Amino acid sequence: MPPADGLPHTKGYVLNSTVTNTKDIGYLAVTPDPNSLSDYDNGTEIWPPTPTSSTLNWTVNKTVPNLVQAASGPSGIIDFWKQSDGNIDLIVDIFGVYQDN
């Protein structure tokens, strides 16, 4: 079981993000989350800053995959930001984890 504050030794992830069943154009960003699991449990989380770059972009009715190396926040948490007016399905495969000792 992970520590109460998440995975503080996790510094990043190698993953594949795939969007499918896209109903409108848009983009996805994967970013570090500044909060811990305790922040979410206690209702003391802060809203992370909106990303200024994308991890992948899509158009209507497309399936788009992309390999992502994402840095995590101080507790090992990452956020997935969908910027689109349409619905999508998001599939995430984790291939590896960057950790410190």
N, CA, C and O atoms as CSV, one atom per row, in Angstrom:
chain,resi,resn,atom,element,x,y,z
A,1,MET,N,N,0.843,-1.181,0.000
A,1,MET,CA,C,0.000,0.000,0.000
A,1,MET,C,C,0.886,1.242,0.000
A,1,MET,O,O,1.871,1.295,0.738
A,2,PRO,N,N,0.544,2.264,-0.836
A,2,PRO,CA,C,1.370,3.469,-0.875
A,2,PRO,C,C,1.280,4.246,0.428
A,2,PRO,O,O,0.305,4.112,1.168
A,3,PRO,N,N,2.307,5.070,0.718
A,3,PRO,CA,C,2.250,5.902,1.910
A,3,PRO,C,C,1.038,6.840,1.869
A,3,PRO,O,O,0.469,7.076,0.804
A,4,ALA,N,N,0.654,7.363,3.012
A,4,ALA,CA,C,-0.529,8.225,3.105
A,4,ALA,C,C,-0.427,9.451,2.207
A,4,ALA,O,O,-1.450,9.960,1.748
A,5,ASP,N,N,0.779,9.932,1.947
A,5,ASP,CA,C,0.938,11.106,1.099
A,5,ASP,C,C,1.189,10.740,-0.358
A,5,ASP,O,O,1.675,11.581,-1.113
A,6,GLY,N,N,0.884,9.542,-0.773
A,6,GLY,CA,C,1.047,9.160,-2.165
A,6,GLY,C,C,2.336,8.400,-2.370
A,6,GLY,O,O,2.682,7.522,-1.580
A,7,LEU,N,N,3.042,8.735,-3.424
A,7,LEU,CA,C,4.293,8.068,-3.774
A,7,LEU,C,C,5.400,9.108,-3.868
A,7,LEU,O,O,5.827,9.436,-4.975
A,8,PRO,N,N,5.884,9.642,-2.737
A,8,PRO,CA,C,6.832,10.759,-2.777
A,8,PRO,C,C,8.166,10.428,-3.442
A,8,PRO,O,O,8.875,11.348,-3.848
A,9,HIS,N,N,8.536,9.160,-3.571
A,9,HIS,CA,C,9.791,8.819,-4.236
A,9,HIS,C,C,9.629,8.687,-5.740
A,9,HIS,O,O,10.618,8.512,-6.452
A,10,THR,N,N,8.404,8.769,-6.236
A,10,THR,CA,C,8.144,8.708,-7.669
A,10,THR,C,C,8.332,10.099,-8.254
A,10,THR,O,O,7.673,11.053,-7.840
A,11,LYS,N,N,9.228,10.205,-9.212
A,11,LYS,CA,C,9.534,11.497,-9.827
A,11,LYS,C,C,8.924,11.660,-11.212
A,11,LYS,O,O,8.860,12.771,-11.740
A,12,GLY,N,N,8.475,10.555,-11.800
A,12,GLY,CA,C,7.870,10.654,-13.117
A,12,GLY,C,C,7.435,9.300,-13.630
A,12,GLY,O,O,7.701,8.267,-13.014
A,13,TYR,N,N,6.760,9.321,-14.769
A,13,TYR,CA,C,6.192,8.114,-15.364
A,13,TYR,C,C,6.501,8.071,-16.857
A,13,TYR,O,O,6.608,9.106,-17.515
A,14,VAL,N,N,6.640,6.867,-17.373
A,14,VAL,CA,C,6.661,6.636,-18.812
A,14,VAL,C,C,5.352,5.930,-19.118
A,14,VAL,O,O,5.087,4.847,-18.596
A,15,LEU,N,N,4.541,6.539,-19.956
A,15,LEU,CA,C,3.235,5.964,-20.235
A,15,LEU,C,C,2.806,6.250,-21.662
A,15,LEU,O,O,3.356,7.128,-22.326
A,16,ASN,N,N,1.840,5.515,-22.116
A,16,ASN,CA,C,1.232,5.771,-23.402
A,16,ASN,C,C,-0.173,6.281,-23.139
A,16,ASN,O,O,-0.966,5.622,-22.466
A,17,SER,N,N,-0.477,7.448,-23.668
A,17,SER,CA,C,-1.823,8.021,-23.561
A,17,SER,C,C,-2.474,7.921,-24.925
A,17,SER,O,O,-1.900,8.352,-25.926
A,18,THR,N,N,-3.668,7.355,-24.969
A,18,THR,CA,C,-4.413,7.226,-26.223
A,18,THR,C,C,-5.792,7.820,-26.032
A,18,THR,O,O,-6.489,7.492,-25.072
A,19,VAL,N,N,-6.191,8.702,-26.954
A,19,VAL,CA,C,-7.574,9.184,-26.968
A,19,VAL,C,C,-8.282,8.503,-28.132
A,19,VAL,O,O,-7.702,8.302,-29.199
A,20,THR,N,N,-9.531,8.155,-27.911
A,20,THR,CA,C,-10.336,7.514,-28.944
A,20,THR,C,C,-11.785,7.952,-28.767
A,20,THR,O,O,-12.132,8.559,-27.754
A,21,ASN,N,N,-12.625,7.648,-29.744
A,21,ASN,CA,C,-14.028,8.081,-29.723
A,21,ASN,C,C,-14.138,9.589,-29.527
A,21,ASN,O,O,-14.981,10.057,-28.761
A,22,THR,N,N,-13.298,10.340,-30.210
A,22,THR,CA,C,-13.267,11.794,-30.074
A,22,THR,C,C,-14.472,12.417,-30.775
A,22,THR,O,O,-14.747,12.121,-31.938
A,23,LYS,N,N,-15.178,13.270,-30.064
A,23,LYS,CA,C,-16.402,13.888,-30.582
A,23,LYS,C,C,-16.185,15.324,-31.057
A,23,LYS,O,O,-17.077,15.915,-31.665
A,24,ASP,N,N,-15.002,15.891,-30.784
A,24,ASP,CA,C,-14.670,17.254,-31.184
A,24,ASP,C,C,-13.149,17.352,-31.216
A,24,ASP,O,O,-12.471,16.449,-30.727
A,25,ILE,N,N,-12.602,18.414,-31.775
A,25,ILE,CA,C,-11.156,18.607,-31.762
A,25,ILE,C,C,-10.708,18.921,-30.337
A,25,ILE,O,O,-11.510,19.370,-29.519
A,26,GLY,N,N,-9.433,18.687,-30.038
A,26,GLY,CA,C,-8.944,19.019,-28.714
A,26,GLY,C,C,-7.519,18.577,-28.495
A,26,GLY,O,O,-6.842,18.105,-29.409
A,27,TYR,N,N,-7.076,18.742,-27.253
A,27,TYR,CA,C,-5.747,18.280,-26.883
A,27,TYR,C,C,-5.746,17.800,-25.447
A,27,TYR,O,O,-6.632,18.124,-24.657
A,28,LEU,N,N,-4.722,17.016,-25.132
A,28,LEU,CA,C,-4.536,16.462,-23.798
A,28,LEU,C,C,-3.189,16.918,-23.271
A,28,LEU,O,O,-2.204,16.947,-24.008
A,29,ALA,N,N,-3.145,17.272,-22.007
A,29,ALA,CA,C,-1.882,17.605,-21.343
A,29,ALA,C,C,-1.749,16.718,-20.110
A,29,ALA,O,O,-2.730,16.462,-19.412
A,30,VAL,N,N,-0.536,16.252,-19.849
A,30,VAL,CA,C,-0.231,15.464,-18.658
A,30,VAL,C,C,0.760,16.285,-17.849
A,30,VAL,O,O,1.841,16.621,-18.332
A,31,THR,N,N,0.381,16.609,-16.597
A,31,THR,CA,C,1.181,17.532,-15.798
A,31,THR,C,C,1.317,17.060,-14.349
A,31,THR,O,O,0.526,16.240,-13.883
A,32,PRO,N,N,2.327,17.583,-13.636
A,32,PRO,CA,C,2.463,17.263,-12.208
A,32,PRO,C,C,1.304,17.848,-11.412
A,32,PRO,O,O,0.800,18.922,-11.739
A,33,ASP,N,N,0.887,17.150,-10.378
A,33,ASP,CA,C,-0.145,17.649,-9.462
A,33,ASP,C,C,0.553,18.096,-8.179
A,33,ASP,O,O,1.303,17.315,-7.593
A,34,PRO,N,N,0.326,19.335,-7.724
A,34,PRO,CA,C,1.003,19.834,-6.531
A,34,PRO,C,C,0.435,19.294,-5.218
A,34,PRO,O,O,1.006,19.538,-4.155
A,35,ASN,N,N,-0.670,18.570,-5.278
A,35,ASN,CA,C,-1.346,18.100,-4.066
A,35,ASN,C,C,-0.914,16.700,-3.664
A,35,ASN,O,O,-0.354,15.952,-4.466
A,36,SER,N,N,-1.182,16.357,-2.411
A,36,SER,CA,C,-0.978,14.998,-1.910
A,36,SER,C,C,-2.340,14.321,-1.782
A,36,SER,O,O,-3.377,14.976,-1.876
A,37,LEU,N,N,-2.330,13.017,-1.571
A,37,LEU,CA,C,-3.593,12.315,-1.331
A,37,LEU,C,C,-4.286,12.860,-0.086
A,37,LEU,O,O,-5.513,12.951,-0.045
A,38,SER,N,N,-3.497,13.223,0.934
A,38,SER,CA,C,-4.067,13.809,2.158
A,38,SER,C,C,-4.782,15.122,1.871
A,38,SER,O,O,-5.828,15.403,2.456
A,39,ASP,N,N,-4.213,15.940,0.955
A,39,ASP,CA,C,-4.871,17.198,0.584
A,39,ASP,C,C,-6.264,16.924,0.014
A,39,ASP,O,O,-7.227,17.611,0.355
A,40,TYR,N,N,-6.360,15.923,-0.849
A,40,TYR,CA,C,-7.664,15.583,-1.434
A,40,TYR,C,C,-8.605,15.007,-0.379
A,40,TYR,O,O,-9.791,15.338,-0.357
A,41,ASP,N,N,-8.086,14.152,0.490
A,41,ASP,CA,C,-8.915,13.566,1.542
A,41,ASP,C,C,-9.445,14.619,2.499
A,41,ASP,O,O,-10.583,14.526,2.959
A,42,ASN,N,N,-8.618,15.634,2.805
A,42,ASN,CA,C,-8.995,16.676,3.770
A,42,ASN,C,C,-9.724,17.856,3.140
A,42,ASN,O,O,-10.194,18.746,3.849
A,43,GLY,N,N,-9.822,17.868,1.811
A,43,GLY,CA,C,-10.465,19.000,1.140
A,43,GLY,C,C,-9.612,20.248,1.132
A,43,GLY,O,O,-10.144,21.353,1.018
A,44,THR,N,N,-8.282,20.102,1.251
A,44,THR,CA,C,-7.385,21.260,1.289
A,44,THR,C,C,-6.563,21.395,0.007
A,44,THR,O,O,-5.592,22.151,-0.036
A,45,GLU,N,N,-6.957,20.656,-1.038
A,45,GLU,CA,C,-6.192,20.713,-2.279
A,45,GLU,C,C,-6.308,22.082,-2.935
A,45,GLU,O,O,-7.292,22.799,-2.750
A,46,ILE,N,N,-5.278,22.427,-3.706
A,46,ILE,CA,C,-5.292,23.655,-4.490
A,46,ILE,C,C,-5.485,23.285,-5.947
A,46,ILE,O,O,-5.123,22.184,-6.362
A,47,TRP,N,N,-6.052,24.196,-6.729
A,47,TRP,CA,C,-6.252,23.941,-8.149
A,47,TRP,C,C,-4.907,24.114,-8.856
A,47,TRP,O,O,-4.294,25.178,-8.768
A,48,PRO,N,N,-4.451,23.086,-9.549
A,48,PRO,CA,C,-3.162,23.191,-10.255
A,48,PRO,C,C,-3.243,24.216,-11.386
A,48,PRO,O,O,-4.324,24.480,-11.913
A,49,PRO,N,N,-2.098,24.791,-11.756
A,49,PRO,CA,C,-2.115,25.736,-12.871
A,49,PRO,C,C,-2.505,25.042,-14.178
A,49,PRO,O,O,-2.155,23.883,-14.402
A,50,THR,N,N,-3.223,25.749,-15.022
A,50,THR,CA,C,-3.625,25.214,-16.320
A,50,THR,C,C,-2.393,25.033,-17.206
A,50,THR,O,O,-1.580,25.951,-17.313
A,51,PRO,N,N,-2.240,23.881,-17.837
A,51,PRO,CA,C,-1.069,23.638,-18.693
A,51,PRO,C,C,-1.028,24.582,-19.894
A,51,PRO,O,O,-2.066,25.034,-20.377
A,52,THR,N,N,0.172,24.870,-20.361
A,52,THR,CA,C,0.344,25.757,-21.519
A,52,THR,C,C,0.849,25.008,-22.750
A,52,THR,O,O,1.090,25.617,-23.792
A,53,SER,N,N,1.010,23.696,-22.635
A,53,SER,CA,C,1.420,22.895,-23.792
A,53,SER,C,C,0.644,21.579,-23.782
A,53,SER,O,O,0.070,21.186,-22.766
A,54,SER,N,N,0.641,20.911,-24.930
A,54,SER,CA,C,-0.130,19.679,-25.041
A,54,SER,C,C,0.776,18.460,-25.147
A,54,SER,O,O,1.927,18.549,-25.575
A,55,THR,N,N,0.227,17.327,-24.748
A,55,THR,CA,C,0.894,16.040,-24.881
A,55,THR,C,C,0.493,15.387,-26.197
A,55,THR,O,O,1.319,14.772,-26.872
A,56,LEU,N,N,-0.779,15.526,-26.556
A,56,LEU,CA,C,-1.243,15.049,-27.855
A,56,LEU,C,C,-2.441,15.863,-28.298
A,56,LEU,O,O,-3.168,16.426,-27.479
A,57,ASN,N,N,-2.638,15.918,-29.618
A,57,ASN,CA,C,-3.736,16.675,-30.231
A,57,ASN,C,C,-4.561,15.731,-31.092
A,57,ASN,O,O,-4.031,14.764,-31.640
A,58,TRP,N,N,-5.864,16.010,-31.213
A,58,TRP,CA,C,-6.717,15.156,-32.028
A,58,TRP,C,C,-7.763,15.970,-32.769
A,58,TRP,O,O,-8.024,17.133,-32.462
A,59,THR,N,N,-8.355,15.307,-33.765
A,59,THR,CA,C,-9.486,15.848,-34.501
A,59,THR,C,C,-10.665,14.897,-34.309
A,59,THR,O,O,-10.539,13.871,-33.641
A,60,VAL,N,N,-11.783,15.233,-34.885
A,60,VAL,CA,C,-13.020,14.460,-34.688
A,60,VAL,C,C,-12.875,13.040,-35.245
A,60,VAL,O,O,-12.321,12.830,-36.324
A,61,ASN,N,N,-13.388,12.077,-34.481
A,61,ASN,CA,C,-13.447,10.665,-34.881
A,61,ASN,C,C,-12.070,10.039,-35.133
A,61,ASN,O,O,-11.935,9.169,-35.994
A,62,LYS,N,N,-11.067,10.469,-34.399
A,62,LYS,CA,C,-9.721,9.911,-34.548
A,62,LYS,C,C,-9.298,9.211,-33.265
A,62,LYS,O,O,-9.746,9.558,-32.172
A,63,THR,N,N,-8.429,8.222,-33.419
A,63,THR,CA,C,-7.752,7.588,-32.299
A,63,THR,C,C,-6.295,7.998,-32.395
A,63,THR,O,O,-5.645,7.755,-33.412
A,64,VAL,N,N,-5.773,8.625,-31.336
A,64,VAL,CA,C,-4.412,9.153,-31.364
A,64,VAL,C,C,-3.658,8.698,-30.121
A,64,VAL,O,O,-4.056,9.031,-29.004
A,65,PRO,N,N,-2.565,7.935,-30.297
A,65,PRO,CA,C,-1.715,7.554,-29.166
A,65,PRO,C,C,-0.471,8.441,-29.112
A,65,PRO,O,O,-0.090,9.047,-30.113
A,66,ASN,N,N,0.150,8.514,-27.949
A,66,ASN,CA,C,1.419,9.227,-27.823
A,66,ASN,C,C,2.158,8.734,-26.581
A,66,ASN,O,O,1.573,8.607,-25.505
A,67,LEU,N,N,3.453,8.458,-26.746
A,67,LEU,CA,C,4.301,8.105,-25.616
A,67,LEU,C,C,4.576,9.374,-24.813
A,67,LEU,O,O,4.906,10.416,-25.380
A,68,VAL,N,N,4.440,9.281,-23.498
A,68,VAL,CA,C,4.590,10.451,-22.629
A,68,VAL,C,C,5.576,10.125,-21.515
A,68,VAL,O,O,5.485,9.077,-20.876
A,69,GLN,N,N,6.523,11.039,-21.290
A,69,GLN,CA,C,7.344,10.992,-20.087
A,69,GLN,C,C,6.899,12.173,-19.247
A,69,GLN,O,O,7.178,13.324,-19.581
A,70,ALA,N,N,6.208,11.885,-18.158
A,70,ALA,CA,C,5.566,12.927,-17.360
A,70,ALA,C,C,6.200,13.027,-15.985
A,70,ALA,O,O,6.288,12.035,-15.261
A,71,ALA,N,N,6.640,14.217,-15.626
A,71,ALA,CA,C,7.111,14.463,-14.265
A,71,ALA,C,C,5.911,14.456,-13.335
A,71,ALA,O,O,4.815,14.866,-13.715
A,72,SER,N,N,6.128,13.989,-12.116
A,72,SER,CA,C,5.032,13.974,-11.144
A,72,SER,C,C,5.203,15.107,-10.151
A,72,SER,O,O,6.255,15.741,-10.077
A,73,GLY,N,N,4.144,15.347,-9.389
A,73,GLY,CA,C,4.220,16.332,-8.323
A,73,GLY,C,C,4.990,15.770,-7.138
A,73,GLY,O,O,5.490,14.647,-7.211
A,74,PRO,N,N,5.100,16.523,-6.048
A,74,PRO,CA,C,5.890,16.094,-4.888
A,74,PRO,C,C,5.390,14.806,-4.236
A,74,PRO,O,O,6.134,14.158,-3.501
A,75,SER,N,N,4.142,14.431,-4.496
A,75,SER,CA,C,3.589,13.197,-3.923
A,75,SER,C,C,3.419,12.096,-4.954
A,75,SER,O,O,2.765,11.090,-4.681
A,76,GLY,N,N,4.006,12.272,-6.151
A,76,GLY,CA,C,3.936,11.243,-7.179
A,76,GLY,C,C,2.651,11.229,-7.972
A,76,GLY,O,O,2.348,10.229,-8.624
A,77,ILE,N,N,1.878,12.315,-7.940
A,77,ILE,CA,C,0.573,12.364,-8.609
A,77,ILE,C,C,0.702,13.176,-9.900
A,77,ILE,O,O,1.389,14.197,-9.939
A,78,ILE,N,N,0.025,12.700,-10.965
A,78,ILE,CA,C,-0.043,13.446,-12.212
A,78,ILE,C,C,-1.503,13.728,-12.553
A,78,ILE,O,O,-2.413,13.035,-12.098
A,79,ASP,N,N,-1.700,14.767,-13.368
A,79,ASP,CA,C,-3.040,15.155,-13.820
A,79,ASP,C,C,-3.142,14.974,-15.327
A,79,ASP,O,O,-2.162,15.149,-16.052
A,80,PHE,N,N,-4.337,14.622,-15.792
A,80,PHE,CA,C,-4.647,14.541,-17.207
A,80,PHE,C,C,-5.662,15.636,-17.508
A,80,PHE,O,O,-6.771,15.618,-16.974
A,81,TRP,N,N,-5.290,16.587,-18.361
A,81,TRP,CA,C,-6.141,17.721,-18.696
A,81,TRP,C,C,-6.692,17.544,-20.106
A,81,TRP,O,O,-5.927,17.543,-21.071
A,82,LYS,N,N,-7.990,17.395,-20.237
A,82,LYS,CA,C,-8.633,17.337,-21.542
A,82,LYS,C,C,-9.130,18.728,-21.894
A,82,LYS,O,O,-9.916,19.318,-21.152
A,83,GLN,N,N,-8.680,19.246,-23.009
A,83,GLN,CA,C,-9.136,20.552,-23.482
A,83,GLN,C,C,-9.937,20.330,-24.761
A,83,GLN,O,O,-9.380,20.319,-25.859
A,84,SER,N,N,-11.231,20.158,-24.612
A,84,SER,CA,C,-12.128,19.914,-25.738
A,84,SER,C,C,-13.562,20.090,-25.262
A,84,SER,O,O,-13.874,19.865,-24.093
A,85,ASP,N,N,-14.428,20.494,-26.183
A,85,ASP,CA,C,-15.851,20.578,-25.849
A,85,ASP,C,C,-16.553,19.241,-26.023
A,85,ASP,O,O,-17.687,19.073,-25.575
A,86,GLY,N,N,-15.887,18.281,-26.674
A,86,GLY,CA,C,-16.494,16.981,-26.919
A,86,GLY,C,C,-15.972,15.915,-25.976
A,86,GLY,O,O,-14.918,16.074,-25.361
A,87,ASN,N,N,-16.709,14.842,-25.871
A,87,ASN,CA,C,-16.286,13.706,-25.052
A,87,ASN,C,C,-15.185,12.920,-25.746
A,87,ASN,O,O,-15.079,12.930,-26.973
A,88,ILE,N,N,-14.367,12.237,-24.949
A,88,ILE,CA,C,-13.344,11.331,-25.452
A,88,ILE,C,C,-13.287,10.121,-24.524
A,88,ILE,O,O,-13.818,10.152,-23.414
A,89,ASP,N,N,-12.648,9.070,-24.985
A,89,ASP,CA,C,-12.246,7.977,-24.114
A,89,ASP,C,C,-10.729,8.074,-24.011
A,89,ASP,O,O,-10.044,8.229,-25.022
A,90,LEU,N,N,-10.204,7.983,-22.794
A,90,LEU,CA,C,-8.763,8.059,-22.549
A,90,LEU,C,C,-8.278,6.708,-22.043
A,90,LEU,O,O,-8.821,6.155,-21.086
A,91,ILE,N,N,-7.250,6.186,-22.698
A,91,ILE,CA,C,-6.625,4.928,-22.295
A,91,ILE,C,C,-5.191,5.235,-21.914
A,91,ILE,O,O,-4.470,5.873,-22.681
A,92,VAL,N,N,-4.760,4.784,-20.721
A,92,VAL,CA,C,-3.398,5.051,-20.246
A,92,VAL,C,C,-2.732,3.724,-19.898
A,92,VAL,O,O,-3.254,2.940,-19.106
A,93,ASP,N,N,-1.575,3.488,-20.503
A,93,ASP,CA,C,-0.747,2.322,-20.199
A,93,ASP,C,C,0.536,2.820,-19.552
A,93,ASP,O,O,1.246,3.636,-20.139
A,94,ILE,N,N,0.841,2.341,-18.353
A,94,ILE,CA,C,2.074,2.739,-17.671
A,94,ILE,C,C,3.167,1.737,-18.010
A,94,ILE,O,O,3.015,0.538,-17.774
A,95,PHE,N,N,4.275,2.234,-18.566
A,95,PHE,CA,C,5.404,1.387,-18.943
A,95,PHE,C,C,6.519,1.428,-17.915
A,95,PHE,O,O,7.271,0.461,-17.788
A,96,GLY,N,N,6.646,2.520,-17.179
A,96,GLY,CA,C,7.737,2.613,-16.218
A,96,GLY,C,C,7.553,3.786,-15.280
A,96,GLY,O,O,6.708,4.658,-15.483
A,97,VAL,N,N,8.388,3.776,-14.231
A,97,VAL,CA,C,8.330,4.805,-13.194
A,97,VAL,C,C,9.762,5.268,-12.916
A,97,VAL,O,O,10.670,4.448,-12.788
A,98,TYR,N,N,9.956,6.582,-12.824
A,98,TYR,CA,C,11.226,7.152,-12.390
A,98,TYR,C,C,11.134,7.393,-10.880
A,98,TYR,O,O,10.183,8.014,-10.406
A,99,GLN,N,N,12.118,6.904,-10.133
A,99,GLN,CA,C,12.125,7.077,-8.672
A,99,GLN,C,C,13.497,7.547,-8.201
A,99,GLN,O,O,14.507,7.352,-8.877
A,100,ASP,N,N,13.505,8.169,-7.026
A,100,ASP,CA,C,14.770,8.413,-6.352
A,100,ASP,C,C,14.841,7.467,-5.155
A,100,ASP,O,O,13.847,6.830,-4.807
A,101,ASN,N,N,15.972,7.377,-4.548
A,101,ASN,CA,C,16.119,6.458,-3.412
A,101,ASN,C,C,15.853,7.159,-2.163
A,101,ASN,O,O,15.925,6.559,-1.091
